[in-house]
Structure formats: structure tokens, C-alpha cells
């Protein structure tokens, strides 16, 4: 289910899977925790996301919040149209550090 987590230079890159729903929330949470536990900035690639629901959006908001509290950068490398739509629809742009 989980596509990838890797170090890219000094950043940890987290690639979200195509389906990010309640069914996958526990696995996505584990993926995000790896990013949280790694040192340095975290890059999130949501370019493959085709389905996402509120449960995973809340996990992402918690990750961004925790990283900000630790004064660590969060970078969104890619986002899909579906991900951007969900951000807009749920009004989570500010929480996620996204304009959308």
C-alpha cells in the first residue's frame, strides 16, 4: 500500500499512496511517523493521491503541526488534483501549509 519513504539529501521524502482513506489510515499514520521521527525537513509527495478522506487529512494536519512545533520544514513536492480539491473542500490549506 505505501509507496515510498526515502532520504533525499537532508530531507525525508514521504510518498503517499493512491488511496488514502480510513481503510489505509493506520498504514499512512505509520508512514508519517517515520517522517516525523527522522531528522531534518520532510517532503510530502501527494501526486499519486486519487482518493483521500478526512481521516488522513487530519493525520497530515497533525504531522504538519508537530513538525512546525519542532521548527522543522514541511515541503509539498507534488499534489494531485484530487488532493488539492480535498484541501479546498475541507478548508485545510492553512493547516497543511498549502495555499489550496
Secondary structure per residue as TSV (DSSP state, phi and psi in degrees):
chain	resnum	aa	ss	phi	psi
A	1	X	-	360.0	-48.3
A	2	X	-	-79.5	128.5
A	3	X	-	-74.4	-51.1
A	4	X	E	-170.2	148.5
A	5	X	E	-144.7	129.1
A	6	X	E	-154.2	159.4
A	7	X	E	-88.1	132.0
A	8	X	E	-124.7	95.9
A	9	X	T	68.8	-123.4
A	10	X	T	-91.7	-8.4
A	11	X	E	-96.2	155.9
A	12	X	E	-101.3	125.8
A	13	X	E	-102.8	125.6
A	14	X	E	-112.6	121.2
A	15	X	E	-105.6	116.3
A	16	X	-	-76.5	147.4
A	17	X	-	-75.7	170.8
A	18	X	S	-62.7	-39.7
A	19	X	E	-107.8	117.2
A	20	X	E	-125.7	74.1
A	21	X	S	-120.2	-178.6
A	22	X	G	-54.5	-34.5
A	23	X	G	-61.9	-31.5
A	24	X	G	-103.9	0.7
A	25	X	H	-57.5	-41.2
A	26	X	H	-64.3	-40.9
A	27	X	H	-69.8	-39.9
A	28	X	H	-64.3	-41.0
A	29	X	H	-56.8	-46.5
A	30	X	H	-61.3	-39.5
A	31	X	H	-62.5	-45.4
A	32	X	H	-66.5	-34.4
A	33	X	H	-63.8	-34.6
A	34	X	H	-61.7	-43.6
A	35	X	H	-63.4	-39.1
A	36	X	H	-67.3	-38.6
A	37	X	H	-76.8	-22.6
A	38	X	S	-75.3	150.3
A	39	X	S	-75.7	159.3
A	40	X	S	82.4	-171.1
A	41	X	-	-69.4	160.5
A	42	X	E	-120.8	129.3
A	43	X	E	-104.5	130.3
A	44	X	E	-114.4	125.5
A	45	X	E	-108.3	108.8
A	46	X	E	-109.4	22.9
A	47	X	T	-67.8	-23.9
A	48	X	T	-94.1	-4.1
A	49	X	-	-64.1	122.3
A	50	X	S	-110.1	-27.4
A	51	X	E	-137.8	131.9
A	52	X	E	-148.9	140.4
A	53	X	-	-123.9	179.8
A	54	X	H	-60.0	-34.4
A	55	X	H	-60.0	-44.3
A	56	X	H	-76.2	-33.9
A	57	X	H	-61.4	-37.9
A	58	X	H	-65.9	-39.4
A	59	X	H	-61.5	-43.0
A	60	X	H	-64.1	-40.8
A	61	X	H	-63.2	-39.5
A	62	X	H	-64.6	-41.9
A	63	X	H	-60.5	-49.9
A	64	X	H	-60.0	-43.7
A	65	X	H	-59.8	-49.2
A	66	X	H	-63.0	-39.2
A	67	X	H	-66.4	-40.8
A	68	X	H	-63.0	-42.1
A	69	X	H	-60.3	-33.4
A	70	X	T	-87.5	6.5
A	71	X	T	57.7	42.7
A	72	X	-	-112.9	147.3
A	73	X	-	-79.9	147.2
A	74	X	E	-122.5	127.7
A	75	X	E	-123.2	131.3
A	76	X	E	-95.8	112.3
A	77	X	E	-83.8	-38.4
A	78	X	E	-149.6	149.7
A	79	X	E	-139.9	146.2
A	80	X	-	-87.0	166.3
A	81	X	H	-61.2	-38.5
A	82	X	H	-65.6	-41.6
A	83	X	H	-62.5	-47.7
A	84	X	H	-60.6	-38.3
A	85	X	H	-62.8	-44.4
A	86	X	H	-63.9	-40.5
A	87	X	H	-59.6	-47.2
A	88	X	H	-64.5	-48.7
A	89	X	H	-60.7	-38.4
A	90	X	H	-90.3	-3.4
A	91	X	T	63.7	38.7
A	92	X	-	-105.5	11.1
A	93	X	H	-55.5	-47.6
A	94	X	H	-66.9	-42.5
A	95	X	H	-62.0	-33.6
A	96	X	H	-94.1	-3.0
A	97	X	T	72.6	32.9
A	98	X	-	-121.7	144.4
A	99	X	-	-69.2	-31.2
A	100	X	-	-66.5	360.0
